[in-house]
Amino acid sequence: MPGASSVESRRVDVPETQRLLRAALDGGVAELAALLERMRARIVLWCAARMSADMRSKLEPEDLTQEILLAVHRDFDKYRGPADRPFFKWLFTVADHKLKDVADYYAAQKRQTPEPLQRSQASPSQAAAMKENIVRLREAIEALPEDYRTVVRLYKLEGRDVAEIAGLLGRTENAVRLLYFRALAALRDTLGGSQAPMSRT
């Protein structure tokens, strides 16, 4: 995100995310809330990459993100894996089920939205800047061709490796890398080079 390289983000953000996850697995309620809040921006972008135009006309990615976070919070006790990449695979499986749920049953009566799990500790100006950056990046992702959106979603948001993506897309690993670099170039062009590529949180 703004002002941080992907290398720096991996050094600072990933260990903190894993620390929160380990603490949450040990029963830490506050750590679970902080972990889910930390994942919010990543899930917003994932939703923007996955939602159809028809769904976006009815529901904002931020609203679907809140539904996903609530589902993850509710089902967290079902996750008993290690504090690393398998958690992200589980999280986005929950997210995918919720997305399909909403697509299939959107016309049904909306569930009452509970209170947010935890307020962000950012200042109002920091929160506003973060929201603006997320919106800009979300809109840039939505404007990408479908194959670009797909590779960004799988690699940057879901944390899958190149070999797995190649198998999913039926392409060679080199073709996946080329597709990803082209997607990043398109994002940079849209954003005017003002933002660093997304890091794996």
C-alpha positions as CSV (number, residue, x, y, z in Angstrom):
1,M,0.0,0.0,0.0
2,P,1.1,3.7,-0.1
3,G,4.8,4.2,0.6
4,A,5.6,0.6,1.3
5,S,7.4,-1.9,-0.9
6,S,6.2,-5.4,-1.2
7,V,9.5,-6.6,0.4
8,E,9.0,-4.3,3.4
9,S,5.4,-5.4,3.7
10,R,6.4,-9.0,3.8
11,R,8.9,-8.3,6.5
12,V,6.5,-6.3,8.7
13,D,3.0,-7.3,7.9
14,V,3.2,-11.1,7.4
15,P,4.7,-11.8,10.8
16,E,2.2,-9.6,12.5
17,T,-0.7,-11.3,10.6
18,Q,0.7,-14.7,11.7
19,R,1.1,-13.5,15.3
20,L,-2.6,-12.4,15.4
21,L,-3.7,-15.7,13.8
22,R,-1.7,-17.8,16.3
23,A,-3.2,-15.8,19.2
24,A,-6.7,-16.1,17.8
25,L,-6.3,-19.9,17.5
26,D,-5.3,-19.9,21.2
27,G,-8.6,-18.2,22.0
28,G,-7.7,-14.5,21.7
29,V,-10.9,-12.6,21.0
30,A,-9.3,-9.2,20.6
31,E,-6.6,-10.7,18.3
32,L,-9.3,-12.4,16.1
33,A,-11.1,-9.1,15.8
34,A,-7.8,-7.3,14.9
35,L,-6.9,-10.1,12.4
36,L,-10.2,-9.7,10.6
37,E,-10.0,-6.0,10.5
38,R,-6.5,-6.4,9.1
39,M,-8.0,-8.6,6.3
40,R,-10.8,-6.1,5.4
41,A,-9.0,-4.2,2.6
42,R,-7.8,-7.4,1.0
43,I,-11.3,-8.9,1.0
44,V,-12.8,-5.7,-0.4
45,L,-10.5,-6.0,-3.4
46,W,-11.2,-9.7,-3.7
47,C,-14.9,-9.0,-3.8
48,A,-14.4,-6.3,-6.4
49,A,-12.6,-8.8,-8.6
50,R,-15.2,-11.5,-8.2
51,M,-18.6,-9.6,-8.2
52,S,-20.5,-9.4,-11.4
53,A,-21.7,-6.0,-12.7
54,D,-25.3,-7.0,-11.8
55,M,-24.3,-7.8,-8.2
56,R,-22.3,-4.6,-7.9
57,S,-25.4,-2.6,-9.0
58,K,-27.2,-4.0,-5.9
59,L,-24.4,-4.4,-3.4
60,E,-21.1,-2.6,-2.7
61,P,-17.9,-4.7,-2.3
62,E,-17.5,-3.2,1.2
63,D,-21.0,-4.5,2.2
64,L,-20.2,-8.0,0.9
65,T,-16.9,-7.8,2.8
66,Q,-18.7,-7.2,6.1
67,E,-20.9,-10.3,5.4
68,I,-17.7,-12.3,4.7
69,L,-16.0,-11.1,7.9
70,L,-19.0,-12.0,9.9
71,A,-19.1,-15.5,8.4
72,V,-15.4,-16.0,9.0
73,H,-15.8,-14.8,12.6
74,R,-18.8,-17.2,13.1
75,D,-17.0,-20.2,11.6
76,F,-13.5,-19.5,12.9
77,D,-13.6,-22.3,15.4
78,K,-13.8,-24.7,12.4
79,Y,-10.3,-23.7,11.3
80,R,-7.6,-25.7,13.0
81,G,-4.8,-25.5,10.6
82,P,-1.3,-23.8,11.0
83,A,-0.8,-20.1,11.1
84,D,0.3,-19.6,7.6
85,R,-1.0,-19.9,4.0
86,P,-3.6,-22.6,4.6
87,F,-5.5,-20.0,6.6
88,F,-5.9,-17.8,3.6
89,K,-7.1,-20.7,1.5
90,W,-9.7,-21.5,4.2
91,L,-10.7,-17.8,4.5
92,F,-11.3,-17.4,0.8
93,T,-13.2,-20.6,0.6
94,V,-15.6,-19.1,3.2
95,A,-15.6,-15.9,1.2
96,D,-16.5,-17.8,-2.0
97,H,-19.4,-19.6,-0.3
98,K,-20.7,-16.3,1.0
99,L,-20.4,-14.8,-2.5
100,K,-22.4,-17.6,-4.0
101,D,-24.9,-17.4,-1.1
102,V,-25.5,-13.7,-1.9
103,A,-25.7,-14.3,-5.6
104,D,-28.3,-17.1,-5.1
105,Y,-30.4,-15.5,-2.4
106,Y,-29.9,-11.7,-2.7
107,A,-33.6,-11.2,-3.3
108,A,-34.4,-12.8,0.1
109,Q,-34.9,-10.8,3.2
110,K,-31.6,-9.2,4.3
111,R,-30.2,-10.4,7.6
112,Q,-29.9,-7.8,10.3
113,T,-26.3,-6.5,10.3
114,P,-24.6,-6.9,13.7
115,E,-22.4,-4.3,15.2
116,P,-18.9,-4.2,13.6
117,L,-16.5,-6.6,15.2
118,Q,-14.0,-3.9,16.1
119,R,-13.5,-0.3,15.1
120,S,-10.2,0.5,13.4
121,Q,-7.7,2.2,15.6
122,A,-6.7,4.6,12.8
123,S,-7.3,8.3,13.1
124,P,-10.1,9.8,11.0
125,S,-7.6,11.2,8.5
126,Q,-5.8,7.9,8.2
127,A,-9.1,6.0,7.8
128,A,-10.2,8.4,5.1
129,A,-6.9,8.1,3.2
130,M,-7.0,4.3,3.5
131,K,-10.6,4.2,2.3
132,E,-9.7,6.4,-0.7
133,N,-6.8,4.2,-1.6
134,I,-8.9,1.0,-1.4
135,V,-11.6,2.6,-3.6
136,R,-9.1,3.7,-6.2
137,L,-7.5,0.3,-6.3
138,R,-10.8,-1.5,-6.3
139,E,-12.0,0.6,-9.3
140,A,-8.7,-0.1,-11.1
141,I,-9.1,-3.9,-10.6
142,E,-12.8,-3.8,-11.7
143,A,-11.6,-2.0,-15.0
144,L,-9.1,-4.8,-15.8
145,P,-9.9,-7.4,-18.5
146,E,-11.3,-10.6,-16.9
147,D,-8.1,-12.7,-17.3
148,Y,-6.1,-9.9,-15.6
149,R,-8.6,-9.7,-12.7
150,T,-8.4,-13.4,-12.3
151,V,-4.6,-13.6,-12.0
152,V,-4.5,-10.7,-9.6
153,R,-7.2,-12.3,-7.5
154,L,-5.6,-15.7,-7.4
155,Y,-2.0,-14.5,-6.8
156,K,-2.3,-11.3,-4.8
157,L,-5.5,-11.7,-2.9
158,E,-5.9,-15.5,-2.4
159,G,-2.1,-16.0,-2.1
160,R,-1.9,-19.0,-4.5
161,D,1.5,-19.8,-6.0
162,V,2.3,-19.7,-9.7
163,A,2.2,-23.4,-10.2
164,E,-1.2,-23.8,-8.7
165,I,-2.6,-20.9,-10.8
166,A,-1.1,-22.4,-13.9
167,G,-3.0,-25.6,-13.2
168,L,-6.3,-23.7,-12.5
169,L,-6.0,-21.6,-15.7
170,G,-4.7,-24.3,-17.9
171,R,-1.6,-22.2,-18.8
172,T,2.1,-22.6,-18.4
173,E,3.8,-21.0,-15.4
174,N,5.6,-18.6,-17.7
175,A,2.3,-17.6,-19.3
176,V,0.9,-16.9,-15.8
177,R,3.9,-14.8,-14.9
178,L,3.5,-12.8,-18.1
179,L,-0.2,-12.4,-17.6
180,Y,0.4,-11.2,-14.0
181,F,3.1,-8.6,-15.0
182,R,0.8,-7.3,-17.7
183,A,-2.0,-7.0,-15.2
184,L,0.3,-5.0,-12.8
185,A,1.4,-2.8,-15.7
186,A,-2.3,-2.1,-16.5
187,L,-3.0,-1.3,-12.8
188,R,0.0,1.1,-12.7
189,D,-1.1,2.9,-15.8
190,T,-4.6,3.3,-14.4
191,L,-3.3,4.5,-11.0
192,G,-0.7,6.8,-12.6
193,G,2.1,5.0,-10.8
194,S,1.0,6.4,-7.4
195,Q,0.6,3.2,-5.6
196,A,2.8,0.2,-5.0
197,P,1.5,-3.2,-6.0
198,M,-0.6,-5.0,-3.3
199,S,1.4,-7.0,-0.8
200,R,0.5,-10.4,0.6
201,T,-0.9,-9.2,4.0
